[in-house]
Structures are given as structure tokens and as C-alpha cells.
Amino acid sequence: MPDLRELQAAFWRSLTSGTAEASLLGRIRSTPALRAAERFDIYARMYRDRVVDALREDFPRVAAILGDERFKALAASYLATHPSAHPSLRHVGRELPSFIARSATGLPAFLADLARLEWARGDAFDAPDVGPLGLDDLRAVSPEDWGGLRFALVPAATVLVADWPVHEIWGAGEGAVLPGRTAVRVWRKGFAVYHAAMDGPEETALRHVRAGEPFATICEVLETPDEAAGLLLRWVEDGLIARTRP
């Protein structure tokens, strides 16, 4: 008779593979109504359905574009090579965007980038809370100190560079979209997650912020200091900049 740990391991391997191991079936009683394999399959089917539900919750736009049957088929193929390996189902879809990129046959060309956006939104929702910089914090800065200021993004803010205008696809579905390099910033404010496309100057400026460059450098890479100030004000209003000690 296997000990509890061995029994649990066999049950887990059987669930994730979809096929019950012989050692496990030997521990399941058959009944007049259901054989041992059929009883096991009830649990296996419930487990697979719950994992697919978790993927659908994390990638709702991908699921909506593919439709129920195509999304289930995609999820089944994905889980065959990327079974859940973490106690929380929150992590099960981490490799789905790259899996879609490698298995793009018959799928919309933009789907991998759309999945990347949806995963980034999930990461933003789960990121740690850090107090954002406020306008009062900026008003307290002396004019001579502005050039040396360095800013940091809150943990819930990130930048995604895609080959498609994923912000438009996310909002409107497939539609008639053309490929094109698109930089999108993703962030959370309170309990709401947002994303917005950035133009070239904003992308450049935000890259320097993420690199820890001083505000004077950000002003230099833009056309005017007023443009840098305008971007900073927008980021502060959106809650992208973390409040850190001087």
C-alpha cells in the first residue's frame, strides 16, 4: 500500500496528464454504477475545466475572439505542455502568450500580443501597493533641485511593446487592424487597471525614467522642458510615479 505522499503524487500526475496511473486505479473502488477509471475521470474533468476557466478569466479578450470551442482547444494544447505547477492558478497562464506565438497556425496573427497585454494587466492588478507621488510632493521641490530629481514607477506600472495596436484590438475585438509597432503603458490606480498607447516622445521619456535618469536628462531628450513637465504631470495624475524619500 502506498503512503499518503505517494498516493497524492500519483493522483496529481494523473490529473495533469489526464490518464490515471495503474497504481492509482488500484486504490479506487469500482461501484456497480461507475468503474474506477470513470470515477477518477470525474475529478480529472472537473480539474481540467477549472484550469480552463482560470485561463479564460486571465485572457478574456483572447477567449472572446477565439470563441468557446477554439479557446478550449488552445487551452488543452497549452496545458499538455505547460501543466499548472504552482499552488495558485493565477500563474498557470504565464507562458500562454509565448505558446501562442510558437503555435500560431490557424490563429489571428495579433493574438500573442493581445495575450501579452492581458497578462500584463493581470500582473498590474496583483502588483504590490506603493503610494503614488502627488502634486503636493512636486510643489514642495525647490526650483534648483528639479534637474536632479529621479523618479521610479510604481510596481503596478509596466511598458509593453507589441507588433500590433493591441490597445485597439483589446477595445474593439478583431476588426480591421493593421500591424504596427505599438508601445503601451499598463498601470493600476486603486482597484482599476488601465492601459494606454504612447507616442514616441512619451515612450522615450518613460524609458529614461525606468533607467533612473535625472529629470534634466528627460528634458534634454524631449523638444522642450514644458513637454517633459507635461508628461510628468500626466504620469502623476495617473498614479504611475512612486512616492519615494528624497
Secondary structure, DSSP 4 states (H G I P E B T S, - for coil): ---HHHHHHHHHHHHHHSS--HHHHTTS---SS--HHHHHHHHHHHHHHHHHHHHHHH-HHHHHHH-HHHHHHHHHHHHHHS---SSSGGGTTTTHHHHHHHT-TTS-TTHHHHHHHHHHHHHHHHSPP-PBP-HHHHHTS-GGGGGG-B--B-TT-EEEEESS-HHHHHHH-SSS-----EEEEEEEETTEEEEEEE-HHHHHHHHHHHTT-BHHHHHHHSS-HHHHHHHHHHHHHHT-BB----
